[in-house]
Every structure is written in structure tokens, then in C-alpha cells.
């Protein structure tokens, strides 16, 4: 998830609360 988020940047909207919290 971290890799995808870093690649897509803000355009990537993860459904994982952990990733959203990291934002």
C-alpha cells in the first residue's frame, strides 16, 4: 500500500484507514 500511495501520490485514495492516518 505504501508503494502504491507513493507512486500515485495524492491522486491515490486508499481505503485503508492506516494509510489515510499517515497522510
Buried (B, 14 or more C-beta within 10 A) or exposed (E): EEEEBEEEEEEEEBEEEEBEEEE
